[in-house]
Amino acid sequence: MKIKFWLLCSIFFCSCGVQKNRIVSPSGKSASIKTPPIMVEIDDNFYADKTEMNNFNYESFVIWAERVYGKNSEQYLFTLPDTAVWLRTPLANGNEKFAPLFEKLAEVYFQPGSLRNFPVVGISFEQAKAYCHWRGERVLEYILRTKKEIPIDTLPNSETVFTIEKYYAGKYYDISPDKNIPYPEYTLPTIAEWEKMARGKSPKNDANFGIDLNKNRLTENSFPFNIYEYAHRPERDTGQLSITMPIFSFPQNDFGVYEVIGNVAEMTATKGIAKGGSWMHRLDESKISSYQTYKEPASWLGFRCVCRWKFYEE
């Protein structure tokens, strides 16, 4: 378990991108900042994940919680996706043809190694927010280790676990914190932030879908998104059901962000509101200006993080 966890971390939390900017706090602190891991820059000190969060990277959160708090702990159980979302999918109810598929997906979709590059689903709003906060702590922990500001702790437990609050309060192994080092604040995007990310940079981009459709159409009558019409277009009618697809399956916009439209709808910072549509939503439902509502985890609902660097202020 220890080897597997640190392998995940070495891939996910490895060095940030090219140093490009500086941030200045209201009190006058200044520091250089870089693009956080697996993200792209959308604006000054505003970054977004290249892709929707996938099973592989979310699994690192689950493994970490099990390792630190134990398999029977509330903290570990809280991280687990609700795999029964596949059984609650409308297409699974009373459909003899597709019911076995959804039963199988409930069994294997989040199993390690099976569909690791597929977007994670079955996640609640609270779990997504907790993941964002946890991710920021792990990235800062990695940065501080590389700067030799804190020791390497390969066996953290509930008492010794690193948190942003403990470090800056001087309560992490009684180490005096360097408050001139900023921390990455990962969150779900606001509706406005998500729409900015989705629209891209170029005025040639389609206002509804955020890419240049003339360059990215698959056929004259189809669109390069994993939405209901893509899965059911006539030339692709094999009698099989198309659901989520691996990340990087469709073109990026000119920010370098993939699958903003379709595949899975993405939670925003407003609870109950998701954007972008999914494999279950039609084109008109998936426009940048549209939104989807939810009350619980679903097989069509995922998330991606955004990030800003901040100074820890008292």
C-alpha positions in Angstrom: 0.0 0.0 0.0 2.8 2.4 0.9 4.6 1.9 -2.5 1.3 2.3 -4.4 0.4 5.5 -2.5 3.8 7.2 -3.1 3.7 6.1 -6.8 0.4 7.9 -7.1 1.7 11.0 -5.4 4.9 11.1 -7.4 2.8 11.2 -10.6 0.1 13.6 -9.4 2.0 16.0 -7.2 5.3 16.3 -9.1 6.8 19.7 -9.9 4.7 22.6 -11.0 4.9 24.2 -14.4 7.0 27.0 -15.7 7.5 30.0 -13.4 5.6 32.9 -15.1 4.1 35.4 -12.6 4.3 36.9 -9.2 1.6 37.5 -6.7 1.5 40.3 -4.1 -0.6 40.2 -0.9 -2.5 43.1 0.6 0.2 43.3 3.2 3.0 43.6 0.6 4.3 40.0 0.5 5.5 38.9 -2.9 6.4 35.5 -4.4 6.9 33.9 -7.7 4.2 31.4 -8.7 4.0 28.5 -11.2 1.2 26.6 -13.0 0.1 23.9 -10.5 0.4 20.2 -11.6 -1.8 19.0 -14.4 -3.4 22.4 -14.8 -3.4 25.2 -17.4 -3.4 29.0 -16.9 -6.8 30.7 -17.6 -5.9 34.1 -16.3 -3.4 35.8 -14.0 -3.1 33.5 -11.0 -6.2 31.5 -12.1 -5.7 27.9 -13.2 -8.0 25.0 -14.2 -7.5 21.2 -14.6 -6.8 20.1 -18.1 -9.4 17.4 -17.8 -12.2 16.3 -15.6 -11.0 14.5 -12.5 -10.4 10.8 -13.4 -10.6 7.7 -11.3 -6.8 7.3 -11.1 -6.2 10.7 -9.4 -9.3 10.5 -7.2 -8.1 7.1 -6.0 -5.1 8.8 -4.5 -7.5 10.6 -2.1 -9.1 7.4 -1.1 -5.8 5.5 -0.6 -4.4 8.4 1.5 -7.5 8.5 3.8 -7.3 4.7 4.3 -3.6 4.9 5.0 -3.8 7.8 7.5 -7.1 7.1 9.3 -7.7 3.4 8.7 -10.1 1.4 6.6 -12.9 1.6 9.2 -12.6 5.3 9.8 -15.3 7.9 9.0 -12.7 9.8 7.0 -11.9 6.9 4.7 -15.5 5.9 4.2 -16.4 9.5 3.4 -14.1 9.5 0.4 -15.6 6.4 -1.3 -17.6 7.0 -4.5 -21.3 5.9 -4.6 -20.9 3.2 -7.2 -24.7 2.5 -7.0 -25.2 5.6 -9.2 -25.0 3.3 -12.2 -27.9 1.3 -10.9 -29.9 4.5 -10.5 -29.2 5.6 -14.1 -32.5 6.1 -15.9 -31.4 3.8 -18.8 -30.8 1.0 -16.3 -34.4 0.9 -15.0 -36.6 -1.7 -16.6 -34.3 -2.0 -19.6 -33.4 -5.7 -20.0 -30.9 -4.9 -22.7 -28.7 -2.5 -20.8 -29.4 -3.5 -17.1 -26.4 -6.0 -17.1 -24.1 -3.3 -18.4 -25.0 -0.9 -15.5 -24.7 -3.7 -13.0 -21.2 -4.4 -14.2 -20.3 -0.8 -14.1 -21.4 -0.5 -10.5 -19.0 -3.4 -9.8 -15.9 -2.3 -11.8 -16.1 1.4 -12.7 -14.0 2.6 -9.7 -11.9 -0.6 -9.2 -8.2 0.1 -9.3 -6.7 -0.2 -12.7 -9.9 -1.0 -14.6 -11.1 2.4 -15.9 -8.4 4.6 -14.5 -8.6 7.3 -17.2 -12.3 7.6 -17.1 -13.9 10.6 -15.3 -14.8 9.8 -11.7 -18.5 9.8 -10.9 -20.6 9.0 -7.9 -19.1 11.9 -6.0 -21.1 14.3 -3.9 -20.7 18.0 -3.7 -19.2 17.7 -0.2 -16.7 15.0 -1.4 -15.6 17.2 -4.4 -15.0 20.1 -2.1 -13.1 18.0 0.4 -11.0 16.6 -2.4 -10.1 20.1 -3.6 -8.9 21.1 -0.1 -7.0 17.9 0.4 -5.3 18.3 -3.0 -4.0 21.8 -2.0 -2.6 20.4 1.2 -0.8 17.6 -0.6 0.7 20.0 -3.2 1.9 22.4 -0.5 3.3 19.5 1.5 5.3 18.4 -1.6 6.6 21.9 -2.2 7.7 22.3 1.4 9.5 19.0 1.3 11.4 19.8 -1.8 12.4 23.1 -0.2 13.5 21.1 2.9 11.1 23.3 5.0 9.5 20.1 6.5 10.7 16.5 7.0 9.6 13.6 4.9 6.9 11.7 6.8 6.2 8.4 5.0 3.9 7.1 7.7 1.5 10.0 8.7 -1.4 9.3 11.0 -4.3 11.3 12.3 -2.1 13.1 14.8 0.9 13.9 12.6 -0.9 14.5 9.2 0.2 17.7 7.4 -2.5 20.4 7.0 -2.2 24.0 5.7 -3.6 25.3 8.9 -1.3 23.4 11.2 1.8 24.4 9.2 1.1 28.1 9.1 0.1 28.1 12.8 3.5 26.6 13.7 1.8 23.4 15.0 3.3 20.9 12.4 6.2 19.3 14.4 6.6 22.8 16.0 8.3 24.0 12.8 8.4 27.8 12.3 6.5 28.4 9.1 7.7 30.5 6.2 4.7 32.7 5.6 6.3 34.1 2.5 5.6 30.8 0.8 2.1 30.9 -0.8 -0.2 27.9 -0.8 -2.4 26.7 -3.7 -6.1 27.0 -2.9 -8.0 24.4 -4.9 -11.8 24.9 -5.2 -14.7 24.0 -7.5 -15.1 26.8 -10.0 -17.8 29.5 -9.6 -20.3 29.5 -12.5 -18.6 32.6 -13.9 -15.2 31.0 -13.6 -16.4 27.8 -15.3 -17.9 29.8 -18.2 -14.7 31.8 -18.7 -12.7 28.6 -18.8 -15.2 27.0 -21.2 -15.3 29.8 -23.7 -11.6 29.8 -24.5 -9.6 32.8 -25.8 -10.3 33.2 -29.5 -13.2 35.2 -30.9 -13.6 32.5 -33.5 -14.7 30.0 -30.8 -18.4 29.1 -30.9 -20.1 31.1 -28.2 -22.1 28.0 -27.2 -19.4 25.4 -27.0 -16.0 27.2 -26.7 -14.1 25.7 -29.6 -13.8 26.5 -33.3 -16.4 24.1 -34.6 -15.3 24.5 -38.2 -12.0 22.9 -37.3 -13.3 20.3 -34.9 -16.4 18.8 -36.4 -16.2 15.1 -36.9 -18.9 15.1 -39.7 -21.1 17.8 -41.0 -24.0 16.8 -38.7 -22.1 15.9 -35.6 -20.1 17.7 -32.9 -16.9 16.8 -31.1 -18.4 16.2 -27.7 -19.5 13.1 -25.8 -23.1 14.1 -25.6 -26.3 12.1 -26.3 -26.3 12.9 -30.0 -22.6 11.8 -30.4 -23.4 8.4 -28.9 -26.5 7.9 -31.0 -25.6 9.5 -34.4 -26.7 7.3 -37.3 -23.2 6.4 -38.7 -22.3 5.1 -35.2 -25.4 3.1 -34.5 -24.0 -0.3 -33.5 -26.8 -1.1 -31.0 -24.4 -0.5 -28.2 -24.7 2.1 -25.5 -22.0 4.8 -25.2 -21.4 6.2 -21.7 -18.4 8.0 -20.3 -15.2 8.1 -22.3 -11.6 8.4 -21.2 -10.2 11.9 -20.6 -8.4 13.4 -23.6 -10.8 11.7 -26.0 -12.0 15.0 -27.5 -10.4 18.2 -28.7 -9.1 20.8 -26.2 -10.1 24.4 -26.4 -7.5 27.1 -26.8 -6.8 27.3 -23.1 -5.8 23.7 -23.3 -8.8 22.4 -21.4 -10.4 19.1 -22.6 -14.0 17.9 -22.5 -15.6 21.0 -21.1 -18.7 20.1 -23.0 -20.0 16.6 -22.6 -18.7 13.4 -21.1 -19.7 14.3 -17.5 -21.3 17.5 -16.3 -19.1 19.4 -13.9 -20.0 20.6 -10.4 -19.7 24.3 -9.7 -19.2 26.0 -6.4 -22.9 26.5 -6.3 -24.3 23.3 -4.7 -26.8 21.6 -7.0 -25.6 23.3 -10.2 -23.4 21.6 -12.8 -22.3 22.8 -16.2 -21.3 21.4 -19.6 -23.7 18.5 -20.0 -22.8 14.9 -20.3 -23.1 11.6 -22.1 -26.8 11.7 -21.1 -27.5 15.3 -22.1 -28.5 16.6 -25.5 -26.7 19.3 -27.4 -29.1 22.1 -26.4 -28.8 21.2 -22.8 -25.0 21.3 -22.9 -24.3 24.9 -24.1 -22.0 27.0 -22.0 -24.9 29.2 -20.9 -27.0 26.1 -19.8 -26.8 24.3 -16.6 -27.8 21.0 -15.1 -29.3 20.4 -11.6 -28.6 17.6 -9.2 -29.5 16.5 -5.7 -27.1 13.6 -5.2 -24.2 11.9 -6.9 -25.0 10.6 -10.4 -23.4 8.6 -13.2 -23.3 11.7 -15.4 -21.8 14.0 -12.8 -18.2 14.7 -12.2 -15.9 17.7 -11.4 -12.7 19.5 -12.1 -10.7 21.8 -9.9 -9.5 25.4 -10.3 -6.7 26.9 -8.3 -5.2 30.2 -7.1 -2.1 30.8 -5.2 -2.6 32.7 -1.9 -0.6 33.9 1.0 -1.7 32.7 4.4 -2.8 35.8 6.3 -3.7 35.9 10.0 
